[in-house]
Amino acid sequence: MRFVKFALAALLSLSFAAAAHANDADFKLQNKTGYQIDSVYVGAHSSDSWGSDIMGRDALADGEAVNIVFPHGNGACRFDIKVKYHDDGSTAAWMDVDLCKFSTITLFWDAKTQQSRAVGE
């Protein structure tokens, strides 16, 4: 009986931990732009500062994905995301992205319109 109570308590704590993580603003970034991304910046939507590159690796090649983990306490959900491309050093930014709503952000480049777009999943 003691083992059953312990197992039930362990399962409940794992369930709560999974639920807390599901509401987290950390996200997976997928690069489908056709270009290498050298830097990723995430800033609070209410801030004018991008801070430092938080990608956690040197580069993100086209077709690759990386998990972005960053400090975002206080239950914040709305962030701005900026990337810097390797080829010409140009940047693209997406403002007011709800990272509590989306766990994956996929970046695309449309050569015809010369615009980047981000799709949340």
C-alpha positions as CSV (number, residue, x, y, z in Angstrom):
1,M,0.0,0.0,0.0
2,R,2.8,2.4,0.8
3,F,4.4,1.7,-2.6
4,V,1.1,2.5,-4.3
5,K,0.8,5.8,-2.5
6,F,4.4,6.6,-3.4
7,A,3.9,5.7,-7.1
8,L,0.7,7.8,-7.2
9,A,2.5,10.8,-5.7
10,A,5.3,10.4,-8.2
11,L,3.0,10.3,-11.1
12,L,1.1,13.3,-9.9
13,S,4.3,15.3,-9.5
14,L,5.4,14.3,-13.0
15,S,2.0,15.4,-14.4
16,F,2.3,18.8,-12.7
17,A,5.9,19.2,-14.0
18,A,4.8,18.4,-17.5
19,A,1.9,20.9,-17.3
20,A,4.2,23.6,-16.0
21,H,6.6,23.0,-18.9
22,A,3.8,23.1,-21.4
23,N,3.1,26.7,-20.4
24,D,6.7,27.7,-20.7
25,A,7.8,30.2,-23.3
26,D,10.9,28.2,-24.3
27,F,10.5,27.0,-27.8
28,K,11.9,25.0,-30.8
29,L,13.1,27.2,-33.7
30,Q,13.1,25.6,-37.1
31,N,15.1,27.1,-40.0
32,K,13.4,26.7,-43.4
33,T,14.8,29.9,-44.9
34,G,17.3,28.5,-47.2
35,Y,20.0,30.3,-45.3
36,Q,22.2,29.8,-42.3
37,I,21.2,31.7,-39.1
38,D,24.1,32.8,-37.0
39,S,22.3,34.6,-34.1
40,V,18.9,34.5,-32.4
41,Y,17.7,37.2,-30.0
42,V,14.5,37.0,-27.9
43,G,13.3,40.1,-26.0
44,A,10.3,40.9,-24.0
45,H,7.7,42.6,-26.2
46,S,7.5,45.5,-23.8
47,S,11.3,46.1,-24.0
48,D,13.5,48.0,-26.5
49,S,16.5,45.7,-25.8
50,W,17.4,42.5,-27.6
51,G,20.1,41.4,-25.2
52,S,22.7,38.9,-26.3
53,D,22.5,36.0,-28.8
54,I,20.8,33.1,-26.9
55,M,20.8,30.4,-29.5
56,G,23.3,28.3,-27.6
57,R,25.2,27.1,-30.6
58,D,27.3,28.7,-33.3
59,A,24.9,28.5,-36.2
60,L,21.6,27.0,-37.4
61,A,21.8,25.6,-40.9
62,D,18.8,25.6,-43.2
63,G,16.6,22.6,-42.4
64,E,17.9,22.3,-38.8
65,A,16.1,23.0,-35.6
66,V,17.3,24.1,-32.1
67,N,15.6,24.3,-28.7
68,I,15.7,27.9,-27.5
69,V,15.8,28.1,-23.7
70,F,16.0,31.6,-22.2
71,P,15.2,33.5,-19.0
72,H,11.6,34.8,-19.2
73,G,10.2,34.6,-15.6
74,N,6.9,36.1,-14.3
75,G,4.7,34.1,-16.6
76,A,5.6,36.3,-19.6
77,C,4.3,35.0,-22.9
78,R,4.7,37.8,-25.5
79,F,8.2,38.2,-27.0
80,D,9.9,39.6,-30.0
81,I,12.3,37.3,-32.0
82,K,15.1,38.5,-34.2
83,V,17.6,36.4,-36.2
84,K,20.8,37.4,-38.1
85,Y,21.6,35.5,-41.3
86,H,25.1,34.3,-42.1
87,D,25.3,35.2,-45.8
88,D,24.9,39.0,-45.7
89,G,24.5,39.8,-42.0
90,S,20.9,40.9,-42.6
91,T,18.3,40.5,-39.9
92,A,14.6,39.7,-39.7
93,A,12.3,40.2,-36.7
94,W,8.9,39.1,-35.6
95,M,7.1,41.2,-33.0
96,D,4.6,40.2,-30.3
97,V,4.9,36.4,-30.7
98,D,2.9,34.5,-28.0
99,L,5.4,31.8,-27.0
100,C,3.0,30.3,-24.5
101,K,0.7,29.5,-27.4
102,F,3.3,28.1,-29.7
103,S,5.9,25.5,-28.9
104,T,7.6,25.6,-32.3
105,I,8.4,28.6,-34.5
106,T,9.3,27.8,-38.1
107,L,11.0,30.5,-40.1
108,F,10.6,30.7,-43.9
109,W,12.0,33.0,-46.6
110,D,10.0,33.9,-49.7
111,A,12.4,34.8,-52.5
112,K,9.5,36.1,-54.7
113,T,8.3,38.7,-52.2
114,Q,11.7,39.1,-50.5
115,Q,10.2,38.6,-47.1
116,S,10.7,36.3,-44.1
117,R,7.8,34.9,-42.2
118,A,7.4,32.9,-39.0
119,V,4.7,30.3,-38.5
120,G,3.9,29.1,-34.9
121,E,2.7,25.6,-34.2
